[in-house]
Amino acid sequence: MSTGLFVSAMRTGVPLVAGWLLTLAVRAGVTIDSATVTAAVTVGIALVYYLLFRVLEVLGEHLPGTFLQSLAGVFLGWARPPSYPKYEALPPVDPAAYTGPSTSG
């Protein structure tokens, strides 16, 4: 499993699980009723759906052509997989060189 796939799955799965746990916390008296089961099943199905199409999308990146990648992307709501820009490290700030805000005006 590629690192990008794992990261994107976690970025989707963790908020879903966190939202479900917050819902349970708001209810305070956690009981296993049909609403709780429905919420858990919904989170599980959403995560499986997402992972299925992200895996197909990643496989499509390694195959000739872009059909599989584009098709999987459409089922995820966007025809291209996410790309996270690389960042460049900035040089450290020297506090002694700071002159304060400009007062001219």
C-alpha positions in Angstrom: 0.0 0.0 0.0 1.5 3.3 -1.0 2.1 6.0 1.6 -0.2 8.4 -0.3 -3.0 5.9 -0.2 -2.6 5.3 3.5 -2.5 9.0 4.3 -5.6 9.7 2.2 -7.5 6.8 3.8 -6.5 8.0 7.3 -7.5 11.6 6.5 -11.0 10.3 5.6 -11.4 7.5 8.2 -10.2 9.4 11.2 -12.7 12.3 10.9 -15.5 9.8 10.3 -14.6 7.8 13.4 -14.1 11.0 15.4 -17.5 12.3 14.4 -19.1 9.1 15.3 -17.4 9.1 18.7 -18.4 12.7 19.3 -22.0 11.7 18.5 -21.8 9.0 21.1 -20.3 11.4 23.7 -23.1 13.9 23.2 -25.6 11.2 23.9 -23.7 10.6 27.2 -25.5 7.4 28.1 -24.1 5.1 25.4 -26.5 2.2 24.7 -26.4 -0.2 21.8 -29.6 0.6 20.0 -30.4 0.7 16.3 -29.3 4.3 15.8 -25.8 3.5 17.2 -25.5 0.4 15.1 -26.7 2.4 12.0 -24.1 5.1 12.7 -21.3 2.5 13.0 -22.3 0.6 9.9 -22.6 3.9 8.0 -19.0 4.9 9.0 -17.8 1.4 8.0 -19.5 1.4 4.6 -18.2 4.9 3.8 -14.7 3.9 4.7 -14.8 0.7 2.6 -16.3 2.6 -0.3 -13.6 5.2 -0.2 -10.8 2.7 0.2 -12.1 0.6 -2.7 -12.1 3.5 -5.1 -8.8 4.9 -3.8 -7.1 1.5 -4.4 -8.5 1.4 -7.9 -7.3 4.9 -8.4 -3.8 4.0 -7.2 -3.8 0.9 -9.4 -4.8 3.1 -12.4 -1.8 5.3 -11.8 0.5 2.3 -12.5 -1.4 1.0 -15.6 -1.1 2.3 -19.1 -3.8 4.9 -19.9 -5.9 6.8 -17.4 -9.3 5.2 -17.7 -9.3 3.2 -14.4 -7.9 6.2 -12.5 -10.4 8.6 -14.0 -13.3 6.2 -13.4 -12.4 5.6 -9.8 -11.9 9.4 -9.4 -15.4 10.1 -10.6 -16.8 7.8 -7.9 -14.8 9.8 -5.4 -16.2 13.1 -6.6 -13.1 14.3 -8.4 -11.5 12.9 -11.5 -7.9 13.2 -10.3 -6.3 11.8 -7.1 -5.2 14.2 -4.5 -1.7 15.7 -4.8 -0.1 17.3 -1.8 2.4 20.0 -2.7 5.9 19.7 -1.5 7.0 22.4 0.9 10.3 24.2 1.0 11.9 24.8 4.3 12.3 28.5 5.1 15.5 29.7 6.6 15.4 30.3 10.3 14.3 33.8 11.5 17.0 35.8 13.3 15.2 37.7 16.1 18.1 40.1 16.4 17.6 41.2 12.8 13.9 42.0 13.4 13.3 45.8 13.2 9.6 45.8 14.1 6.7 47.0 12.0 7.2 50.0 9.7 5.8 53.2 11.2 6.2 55.3 8.0 3.0 56.2 6.4 
